[in-house]
Amino acid sequence: MSEPALRLAGVEKSYNKGRPGEVEVLRGVSLSLERGEVVALVAPSGAGKSTLLHIAGLLDTPDAGAVEIGGVDYTGMPDALRTGARRAEVGFIYQFHHLLPEFSALENVVLPQLANGVAAAEARARARDLLERVGLAPRAEHRPAELSGGEQQRVAFCRALANAPRLLLADEPTGNLDPETSDQVFSVLLDLVRDTGLAALIATHNLGLAGRMDRMLRLDLGELH
């Protein structure tokens, strides 16, 4: 049996640890995501969902517990190894697209691949394929300012998947869109994730969107239910 795409075991995180005003954000959080699984993470504002996603994506380190991606425990690894793993194994999507404004949609999807050592021709071919999957092939040469909000976010999806990661982490990926566009763009994201077979943990306040995923996890008072 293959290792889970993501496994968190007993993860704890506090801010101002050991000092007055210490805030416990995560309390013994454990979860496992299998390849091909799309899981919703639902939490009220300030409950720690962004912290959990940052720890799962190797952007932050826990005070205690283990973070495994593909069966490899990255918890105590040097920063250089964690950075390499984050680039190759994890895709991130945020509420705002954060596309580079001076580059085209195609170039925004090519650049992460070049940073990961992929040859330019191969990177452009994969970028075109991803943009075609989300219906943006005709818009490939447009810069972000020339795209609608929904189109910008679809480019961000493609960028997150550019390096064929094992794990996708998304923080309110449609939260900046109107309800109709949000629903359409989320459908594109689900199709893209299921087609590629990676594991996805998607934080959302939208219970309607959460209900379309394979299962739902709730984070409350630092604990996962």
C-alpha positions as CSV (number, residue, x, y, z in Angstrom):
1,M,0.0,0.0,0.0
2,S,1.4,3.4,-0.9
3,E,2.1,6.1,1.7
4,P,-0.4,8.8,2.2
5,A,0.3,12.0,0.2
6,L,0.1,13.9,3.5
7,R,0.3,12.8,7.1
8,L,0.3,15.1,10.1
9,A,0.8,13.4,13.5
10,G,0.3,15.2,16.7
11,V,1.1,18.7,15.3
12,E,1.2,21.5,17.8
13,K,1.8,25.2,17.3
14,S,1.7,28.2,19.6
15,Y,2.7,31.8,19.2
16,N,4.6,33.6,22.0
17,K,5.4,30.2,23.3
18,G,6.4,30.1,26.9
19,R,5.7,33.8,27.3
20,P,2.7,35.8,28.7
21,G,0.0,35.9,26.1
22,E,0.9,32.6,24.6
23,V,-1.7,31.5,22.0
24,E,-2.2,27.8,21.3
25,V,-3.2,27.6,17.6
26,L,-3.0,23.8,16.9
27,R,-3.4,21.2,19.6
28,G,-2.3,17.7,18.6
29,V,-3.6,17.8,15.1
30,S,-3.4,14.6,13.1
31,L,-4.7,13.8,9.6
32,S,-4.0,11.7,6.6
33,L,-4.7,12.4,2.9
34,E,-4.6,9.8,0.3
35,R,-3.7,10.3,-3.4
36,G,-6.8,11.3,-5.3
37,E,-8.7,12.5,-2.2
38,V,-10.2,16.0,-2.0
39,V,-10.8,17.1,1.6
40,A,-12.4,20.3,2.8
41,L,-11.0,22.1,5.8
42,V,-13.7,24.3,7.5
43,A,-12.9,26.7,10.3
44,P,-14.0,30.0,11.6
45,S,-11.8,33.0,11.0
46,G,-8.8,33.0,13.3
47,A,-9.1,29.3,14.1
48,G,-5.7,28.4,12.6
49,K,-6.5,27.0,9.2
50,S,-3.8,29.1,7.5
51,T,-1.3,28.0,10.1
52,L,-2.2,24.3,9.5
53,L,-1.9,24.8,5.7
54,H,1.5,26.5,6.1
55,I,2.8,23.7,8.3
56,A,1.4,21.0,5.9
57,G,3.1,22.8,3.0
58,L,6.5,23.1,4.8
59,L,6.2,26.9,4.9
60,D,6.3,26.8,8.7
61,T,7.4,24.3,11.3
62,P,5.4,22.9,14.2
63,D,6.4,23.1,17.8
64,A,5.8,19.3,18.1
65,G,4.6,16.5,15.9
66,A,5.5,15.2,12.4
67,V,4.8,16.3,8.9
68,E,5.1,13.7,6.2
69,I,4.7,14.1,2.5
70,G,4.8,10.8,0.5
71,G,6.0,9.0,3.5
72,V,9.0,11.3,4.1
73,D,9.2,13.1,7.4
74,Y,10.3,16.7,6.7
75,T,9.8,18.0,10.2
76,G,13.5,18.3,11.2
77,M,15.1,18.6,7.8
78,P,17.3,21.6,6.8
79,D,15.6,24.6,5.1
80,A,17.3,23.8,1.8
81,L,15.7,20.3,1.7
82,R,12.4,21.6,2.8
83,T,12.4,24.3,0.1
84,G,13.2,21.7,-2.6
85,A,10.5,19.4,-1.4
86,R,8.0,22.3,-1.2
87,R,8.8,23.3,-4.8
88,A,8.5,19.7,-6.2
89,E,5.8,18.1,-4.0
90,V,3.4,20.9,-3.0
91,G,1.2,23.2,-5.0
92,F,-0.4,26.3,-3.3
93,I,-3.5,28.3,-4.2
94,Y,-4.6,31.4,-2.3
95,Q,-7.6,33.6,-2.2
96,F,-5.8,36.2,-4.3
97,H,-4.1,34.9,-7.5
98,H,-0.7,36.5,-6.9
99,L,0.2,36.2,-10.6
100,L,3.2,38.1,-11.8
101,P,1.7,41.1,-13.6
102,E,4.5,41.6,-16.2
103,F,4.2,38.1,-17.5
104,S,1.6,36.3,-19.6
105,A,-0.7,33.6,-18.3
106,L,1.6,31.1,-20.1
107,E,4.7,32.5,-18.6
108,N,3.2,32.5,-15.1
109,V,2.7,28.7,-15.5
110,V,6.2,28.2,-17.1
111,L,8.2,30.0,-14.4
112,P,7.8,27.6,-11.5
113,Q,8.8,24.8,-13.8
114,L,12.0,26.6,-14.8
115,A,12.8,27.1,-11.1
116,N,12.4,23.4,-10.6
117,G,14.9,22.6,-13.4
118,V,12.5,21.7,-16.2
119,A,13.7,22.5,-19.7
120,A,12.0,25.5,-21.3
121,A,10.4,23.7,-24.2
122,E,8.9,21.0,-21.9
123,A,7.7,23.7,-19.4
124,R,5.9,25.6,-22.2
125,A,4.3,22.5,-23.5
126,R,3.0,21.5,-20.0
127,A,1.8,25.1,-19.4
128,R,-0.2,25.1,-22.6
129,D,-1.7,21.7,-21.8
130,L,-2.8,22.9,-18.3
131,L,-4.2,26.2,-19.7
132,E,-6.1,24.2,-22.3
133,R,-7.6,21.9,-19.6
134,V,-9.1,25.0,-17.8
135,G,-10.4,26.5,-21.0
136,L,-7.7,29.3,-21.3
137,A,-5.7,28.2,-24.3
138,P,-7.0,31.3,-26.3
139,R,-5.9,33.6,-23.4
140,A,-2.4,32.1,-22.9
141,E,-0.6,35.2,-24.1
142,H,-2.6,37.7,-22.1
143,R,-1.3,39.3,-19.0
144,P,-3.2,39.1,-15.7
145,A,-4.6,42.6,-16.0
146,E,-6.3,41.5,-19.3
147,L,-8.0,38.6,-17.7
148,S,-11.2,38.4,-15.6
149,G,-11.1,37.4,-11.9
150,G,-12.2,33.9,-12.7
151,E,-9.6,33.6,-15.5
152,Q,-6.8,34.9,-13.2
153,Q,-7.7,32.3,-10.6
154,R,-7.7,29.5,-13.2
155,V,-4.2,30.5,-14.2
156,A,-3.3,30.3,-10.5
157,F,-4.6,26.8,-10.4
158,C,-2.5,25.8,-13.4
159,R,0.6,27.4,-11.8
160,A,0.0,25.4,-8.6
161,L,-0.1,22.2,-10.6
162,A,2.8,23.1,-13.0
163,N,5.3,20.9,-11.3
164,A,2.9,17.9,-11.0
165,P,2.9,18.0,-7.1
166,R,1.8,15.2,-4.9
167,L,-0.2,17.6,-2.7
168,L,-2.4,20.6,-3.3
169,L,-3.1,23.1,-0.5
170,A,-5.7,25.8,-1.1
171,D,-6.7,28.6,1.2
172,E,-10.2,30.0,0.2
173,P,-9.3,29.5,-3.5
174,T,-12.6,31.1,-4.7
175,G,-13.2,33.5,-1.8
176,N,-12.4,36.6,-3.9
177,L,-15.0,35.8,-6.6
178,D,-18.7,36.4,-6.9
179,P,-20.9,33.4,-6.1
180,E,-21.6,32.4,-9.7
181,T,-18.0,32.7,-10.8
182,S,-16.9,31.0,-7.6
183,D,-19.1,27.9,-8.4
184,Q,-17.8,27.7,-11.9
185,V,-14.2,28.1,-11.0
186,F,-14.4,25.6,-8.2
187,S,-15.8,23.1,-10.7
188,V,-12.8,23.6,-12.8
189,L,-10.5,23.1,-9.8
190,L,-12.3,19.9,-8.8
191,D,-12.0,18.5,-12.3
192,L,-8.4,19.4,-12.6
193,V,-7.5,17.8,-9.2
194,R,-9.4,14.6,-9.9
195,D,-7.9,14.3,-13.4
196,T,-4.4,14.6,-12.0
197,G,-5.0,12.3,-9.1
198,L,-3.2,14.3,-6.5
199,A,-4.4,14.9,-2.9
200,A,-6.0,18.2,-2.1
201,L,-6.7,20.0,1.2
202,I,-9.0,23.0,0.5
203,A,-9.8,25.5,3.2
204,T,-13.2,27.2,2.7
205,H,-16.0,29.0,4.6
206,N,-18.4,27.9,1.9
207,L,-20.3,24.8,3.2
208,G,-21.8,24.3,-0.3
209,L,-18.4,23.9,-1.8
210,A,-17.2,21.8,1.1
211,G,-20.1,19.4,0.5
212,R,-18.8,18.7,-3.0
213,M,-15.6,17.3,-1.7
214,D,-14.9,13.7,-0.5
215,R,-15.0,14.6,3.2
216,M,-15.0,17.5,5.5
217,L,-12.7,18.3,8.5
218,R,-13.5,21.0,11.0
219,L,-10.8,22.9,12.9
220,D,-12.1,24.5,16.1
221,L,-10.1,25.7,19.2
222,G,-7.0,24.2,17.8
223,E,-8.4,20.7,17.4
224,L,-9.4,18.8,14.2
225,H,-12.8,17.0,14.1
